[in-house]
């Protein structure tokens, strides 16, 4: 119905019901399309992000202080998982490339103390 015209209660109710049905359908869709999704806790703090970049997707996981503690990414060279300590230093990393899998462990100073291969 065109805005500015007087509507009956029944007409307005029918319009609101149509709008509500459209909102319900949008909320129950099986597919969500976005370049960035943020997962927040009860306090509104971002705890995870899923982003789509030109070189591949990336999932970041954040601690309560908002620091990245882990991330998973997939790029043209392959997937990579990195785990960080509370100071934000990479402590463990695993990746897979065409040359095979790689695993590295780092001490608090960032020095590699174990790797395979």
C-alpha positions as CSV (number, residue, x, y, z in Angstrom):
1,X,0.0,0.0,0.0
2,X,1.2,3.5,-0.8
3,X,2.5,5.5,2.2
4,X,0.5,8.6,3.2
5,X,-2.9,6.9,2.7
6,X,-5.1,6.0,5.6
7,X,-5.0,2.3,6.3
8,X,-7.4,0.2,8.2
9,X,-6.3,-1.8,11.1
10,X,-6.7,-5.0,9.1
11,X,-4.6,-3.6,6.2
12,X,-1.8,-2.5,8.5
13,X,-1.9,-5.8,10.3
14,X,-1.6,-7.6,7.0
15,X,1.4,-5.4,6.0
16,X,3.1,-6.0,9.3
17,X,2.6,-9.8,9.0
18,X,4.2,-9.7,5.5
19,X,7.2,-7.8,6.8
20,X,7.5,-10.2,9.7
21,X,7.4,-13.2,7.4
22,X,10.2,-11.6,5.3
23,X,12.3,-11.1,8.4
24,X,11.7,-14.7,9.6
25,X,12.8,-16.0,6.2
26,X,15.9,-13.9,6.2
27,X,16.8,-15.2,9.7
28,X,16.3,-18.8,9.0
29,X,18.2,-19.0,5.7
30,X,20.6,-21.9,5.4
31,X,23.4,-19.8,3.9
32,X,24.9,-16.6,5.3
33,X,27.1,-14.7,2.9
34,X,29.6,-12.2,4.3
35,X,33.3,-11.1,3.9
36,X,33.7,-10.9,7.7
37,X,31.9,-12.6,10.6
38,X,32.5,-11.7,14.2
39,X,31.7,-13.9,17.1
40,X,31.2,-11.9,20.3
41,X,30.8,-12.9,24.0
42,X,28.1,-11.7,26.3
43,X,29.9,-8.5,27.0
44,X,30.2,-7.6,23.3
45,X,33.9,-8.5,23.1
46,X,35.1,-10.0,19.8
47,X,36.3,-13.5,20.5
48,X,36.6,-14.8,17.0
49,X,36.6,-13.5,13.4
50,X,36.2,-15.3,10.1
51,X,37.3,-13.3,7.2
52,X,37.6,-13.9,3.4
53,X,40.7,-12.4,1.8
54,X,41.8,-12.5,-1.8
55,X,44.5,-15.1,-0.9
56,X,42.1,-17.3,1.2
57,X,40.0,-17.5,4.4
58,X,41.3,-16.8,7.9
59,X,39.8,-17.7,11.3
60,X,41.2,-15.8,14.3
61,X,40.5,-16.8,17.9
62,X,41.0,-14.1,20.6
63,X,41.5,-14.3,24.4
64,X,39.6,-12.2,26.9
65,X,42.1,-9.4,26.5
66,X,41.5,-9.3,22.7
67,X,44.8,-10.8,21.7
68,X,45.0,-13.3,18.8
69,X,45.8,-16.6,20.5
70,X,45.3,-18.9,17.4
71,X,44.6,-18.5,13.8
72,X,43.9,-20.9,10.9
73,X,44.4,-19.7,7.3
74,X,44.3,-21.3,3.9
75,X,46.3,-19.7,1.1
76,X,47.7,-20.7,-2.3
77,X,50.6,-22.5,-0.6
78,X,48.3,-24.5,1.7
79,X,46.7,-24.4,5.2
80,X,48.5,-23.1,8.3
81,X,47.6,-23.2,12.0
82,X,49.4,-21.0,14.5
83,X,49.1,-21.0,18.3
84,X,50.3,-18.0,20.3
85,X,51.1,-17.4,24.0
86,X,49.7,-14.7,26.2
87,X,52.4,-12.3,25.0
88,X,51.3,-12.8,21.4
89,X,54.4,-14.8,20.3
90,X,54.0,-17.7,18.0
91,X,54.7,-20.9,20.0
92,X,53.5,-23.6,17.7
93,X,52.9,-23.7,14.0
94,X,51.8,-26.4,11.6
95,X,51.4,-26.1,7.8
96,X,51.0,-28.3,4.8
97,X,52.4,-27.4,1.4
98,X,53.1,-29.3,-1.8
99,X,56.4,-30.3,-0.2
100,X,54.6,-31.9,2.7
101,X,53.6,-31.2,6.3
102,X,55.7,-28.9,8.6
103,X,55.5,-28.6,12.4
104,X,57.5,-26.1,14.5
105,X,57.6,-25.3,18.2
106,X,59.1,-22.1,19.6
107,X,60.3,-21.1,23.1
108,X,59.1,-17.8,24.8
109,X,61.9,-15.9,23.0
110,X,60.6,-17.1,19.6
111,X,63.5,-19.5,18.9
112,X,62.6,-22.8,17.2
113,X,63.4,-25.7,19.6
114,X,61.7,-28.5,17.7
115,X,60.7,-28.9,14.1
116,X,59.7,-31.6,11.7
117,X,61.0,-32.0,9.1
